[in-house]
Amino acid sequence: MSEPRIEVLSILEAELEALHPQARVYQQRTKAPVFFRTTKDEVLRILYLMTHQNDAGVQLFIKLSSSDGPWPALNAGLQRVPQGFASRLAIPAYPLGPLPPSCVWAAELQEVARISEGREMHAECIIAGDVPLDSTDERRGPKVILHFHGGAYVTGTVEQYRPVHLLLSRYSGLRVYGFAYRLAPHSLYPTQLYDAYCAFSHLLALGYKEHEIVFTGDSAGGNLALALWQFLQKPQLFAMILVSPRVDIASSRRSWSVNAGVDIIHGYNIHDADGPLRKLLVPQGRPVEQRVVDLLEDPYLSPINADLSGLPPMLVQVATAEVMFDDIAEFVRRAQAQNRTNIQYEVFDGGFHDFQFVPLLIPNSVEARENIGKFIHALANGS
C-alpha cells in the first residue's frame, strides 16, 4: 500500500520544519515544491497544524494524492481544515452605485470608497464535509450564505469565525462566505458598511443572484446585515437569519438591567472612552458631539427604527438571559407587523448572547443550529 504524498508550495522553511521533522526543503528562494512522505493519520495532523499556524498570512497551497484511499485533490488556494474545506479569496473594492436618498452616511461612504480604491479585502469560502470545493468553479451551488460576523465592530476575524462558518455550512448544506471588514477604532463607521457592500457585490460578480443569497449575522454582524439590506434598498434575498442581533444602540429597555448580571456583554455607552460604541463613531481623542448622539437613533445603527417592510423570509433567534432580549423582541414585533413574509422568532430559555456558536455544548445550542438548517431547507423546498 503506497503512502500519500503531500506537496506544499510557498511555505517558509522554518514553518515546514516545525510541522514535520522529515521535511526536505530546497531552493527556498524560488519557492520550489517541497516533498515529504508520511502516513494517513499524520496527514490530518499536519493539515490541522498548517491551518492553525498560518496567522502570519503565508498562503498555503496543498495537493494531496494517494492510491490507497479516497483522498480528495486539493487545488491551489484550497485548505483542508477540520470538518471541511476553506478557500481564501481577495475581494476588490467595488464602486458605489446610486445612494439611497435617505442615507445620512452618503458623504462618508463616498470618502471610504475613494480611499479604498485598489484595496483588497480578505475573505474565505467554507464548506463543511468531505467533498472539497472546486477552486475552478467558485460559483457552484444553488444558494450561498454571506455571514456578517459579530464582535461589536471592534473585534473578530475570518479565522476566528471559521468554526461558526463551518457550523452554518454543516447545518444548511451551503457554502458560507465570511469577510474581514475593517474594525474600529482604526476604521470608523460606515467603513464596515462599505466593506459589506463589497462582499455582496463580489457574490454578484461570481454569478449569484439576489434571490440566491442568504444573509446571516450574529450580534453586531446582525446589525451590519440589516444596515446593508437597507443600503441596497431592500434586495429580494433568499432569506435572512439573525442570531442575537444588535438592533437598538440607544436602548434603555428593561432587559438591559434585569439581565446585566448574567449575560456576557455590557451596555453600550457613547460616553465611555473605552467602549466599542465610542470607538466606532468617534475619532480617538475627540469629544462626543451632539451630532453623534443624534446618530444613535439612525436606522442603519439602530435598525429597530427602520422601515422594515419588504424583508425577505427571516429567522431571528434570541435567548432569555440576553441584555438585548427586549430590544430584539420589539424589533421582531415591528418586523412582523410590517411584513406578510415568513418572519420566525425563536426564544431559547436561559441562554446568553450568541450561545449558539459557543464552542462548548450549551443547552439548546444544537437545537438552535439545527433550526437554522431546517429554516433554510424548508424555504428551499417551498414549505
Secondary structure as UniProt FT lines:
FT   STRAND          5..9
FT   HELIX           13..19
FT   TURN            21..22
FT   HELIX           28..30
FT   STRAND          34..37
FT   HELIX           40..52
FT   TURN            55..56
FT   STRAND          61..65
FT   TURN            76..77
FT   STRAND          78..81
FT   TURN            82..83
FT   STRAND          84..92
FT   TURN            101..102
FT   TURN            104..105
FT   HELIX           106..115
FT   TURN            116..118
FT   STRAND          120..128
FT   TURN            135..136
FT   STRAND          144..148
FT   TURN            152..154
FT   TURN            158..161
FT   HELIX           162..172
FT   STRAND          175..179
FT   TURN            184..186
FT   TURN            189..190
FT   HELIX           191..205
FT   TURN            206..207
FT   HELIX           210..212
FT   STRAND          213..218
FT   HELIX           220..231
FT   TURN            232..233
FT   STRAND          239..243
FT   TURN            249..250
FT   HELIX           255..258
FT   TURN            259..262
FT   TURN            270..271
FT   TURN            273..274
FT   HELIX           276..281
FT   TURN            284..285
FT   HELIX           290..295
FT   TURN            296..297
FT   TURN            299..301
FT   HELIX           303..305
FT   TURN            309..310
FT   STRAND          314..319
FT   TURN            320..321
FT   TURN            323..324
FT   HELIX           325..338
FT   STRAND          343..348
FT   TURN            349..350
FT   TURN            353..354
FT   HELIX           355..357
FT   TURN            363..364
FT   HELIX           365..380
FT   TURN            381..382
//
